[in-house]
Amino acid sequence: MKKLFLLLIIIYMTFTYNIYASEPFTILKEKIDKVISILNDPVYSDETKKDEQYEKLWNVVEDAFDFNSMSRLALGNNWRNFSSEQQNEFSKVFRKYMGNYYLDKIQSGFSDEKVEYVDEELLSDKKAVVMTNIIRNGVKTPINYSMLKTGDLWKIYDVKIEGVSLLKNYRTQFRSLLMKEKPEELIKMLKEKIS
């Protein structure tokens, strides 16, 4: 009886640890699987339904990404040079810009790729990296998602494709532009790209 009780405690502790350790992994997988399900839904093969598909995809993407953190990190030290109104405006515009970029890529470029969920690395109790591979025509492309826990929610704040950080690219571009232009010019430029 003691052996059975001890075995049950070990199983319970292992199960509890695995749930905690895999929370970012599980959340990311759920979001990616939902996006793939929407992309594979035959209803949206009709071109007149593409806007409806886009809206469904946007709901998942908006829930998966921490656009506020992404906005701050994309500006880096320049964030402090923006007034609070400009910070809010930039966050709204960058959210839409990133959402459009991400959705355009997956909506137009998806052709039944497979996602391989590789591993995760818990960097702290609030940061994690989840490693995946996108498999297309037998070729694996590593995509790592950096995730941040705010409150009870794990959300994506950066994506590295083959080791190249999306945020780092934007930070470099924005830093270069902001050396010559004022914050409102960057906001205007992003608005123009959106429209």
N, C-alpha and C positions, 0 to 999 in steps of 0.2 A: 504494500500500500504506500509506504514511504517513497519507493522508487517511482511509482506512478505519479505521486504528488510532485516530486522533484522534476520529473519529465514534463509535466504540465506547466510548471513554473518556467522552465527553460524555454519551452515552446512559446509561452505567452510573452516572455521577455524578448525573444528573437522576433516574434511577430510584431510587437510594439515598436521595436527598434527599426525594423524594415519599413514600417509605415512612415515613421518620422524621416528616416534617411532618404526615402524615395519620393517625398512630397513634391519637390520641384519637378522631378522626372515625370511623375504621374500627371501633374497638372499640364506640363508642356505636351505630353503625349495625347492627352485628352483634347487639347486645343488643335494640335496638328491633325489628329484623326478626324475632328469635326470639319476642318477646312477641306481635307481630302474627300470626305463624304459629300460635301456640298459641290466640290469640283466634279465628282464622279456621278452626281445625280443626273440621270438622263433627261429630266424635265428641262434642264438648262442647256441642252444641246440646241434648243430653239433660240435663235438670235434675239427674238423679241423678249426673252426672259433673262437676258444678260444683266440688265439693271437690277432685277430682283435678286439674282445670284450675287451681284456685287454687294447689295445691302446686307444679305445674310453673311457673306464673308466679312464685311466691315464690322458687323456686330461681334464676331469671334475675335478678329484682330484687335479691335478696340478694347476688348476685355482681356486680351493676352499681353498687350504691351503697356509699359509704364511710360507714356508719352511725356509726362511732366519731368521725370528724371532724365529721359532722353534729351529733352530740350535743354536742360541745364548742362548736361554733359557734352552735348554737341557744341555749345558755346564756350565751354571751359571757363577760363578766367574772364572772358568777355561778358559773361552773365552779369557780373557786377557793374558793368558799364551801361547796362540797360535799365531804364526806369522801371518801376513795378508795372506800369501800364504796358511798356514795351515788352517786358518779360511775359506778361499774360498774352499779349497779342502774338508774340513770337511762338509761345507754346501752342496756341490754337492753330496758327498757320503751319507750324512744323508738324503737328499731329496730322493735319490733313495732307500735307505734302508727303510725309512718310507713309501714311495709309494708302494714298494713291499709288505711290511708288511700289509698295509691297504688293498691293492687290493687282495692279497692272501686270506685274511680273508673273504672279501665280495664275491669274485668270487667263492671260494670253499665252503663257509658256508651258502650262501644265499638260503633260501627255503621258499620264499613267505612270509617273515615277513612283518608286517605292521609297519609304522612309525606314531606315534602320536605326533603332534607338540603341546607342552604344553604351553609354555610361553617364555617370554624373560625378561631380566633385563638389562637396560641400566646403566652401571656403570659410564660412562662419555660420552662425545661426540665422543670418539675414542675407547671405550671398551664396549663390551656387552657379555652376556651369553644367549644362546638360549637353552631352555630345551626341550628334546624330550624323548619319550619312544619307545623302540623297542619291539614289541609284537610278541612273538613266542609261539604257542600252549597255548594261553591265559595268558602267563606269561609276565609281563612288566619289562623291564630292562631300568632304567633311564640312558640316555646318554646326557650330557651337553656339548655344544660346546662353548668355549671361543673364541670370535672374536675380531679382531683388525682392525681399519680403518686406512689405509695408503693411503694418497691422497684421492681419491674418492672411493676406493675399501674396502669392508669389507671382511676379510679372516679369516679362522680358524687358531688359533695358539696353541690350546690345546683341548684335548678331555678328559672328565671325564666319566668313565664308573662305575656306582654304586658308585660315589663319589671318585673314584681313578683316579688321574691325570696321563695321559700317560707321559707328560713331566717330572713330578716329579719322576716317576719311572726311566726314562732314566737319569735324573740328578743324582739320587742316584747311579745308576750303573756306570755312567761315572766318578763321583767324586771318587768312590772307586777304579776304574781302574787307574785313573790318579794320585792317590797317589803312585802307584808303577811303572807306565809306563809313557813314554813320549807321547806327542800328536800324533806323527807319528804312534805309536803302536795302538792307538785307531782307527785312520783312516784305518790302514791296517786291523785291526780286522773287521771293518764294511765292507770293500771291500770284504773280504773273505766270510762274511755272505751273501753278495749280490750274489756273484758268486756261 
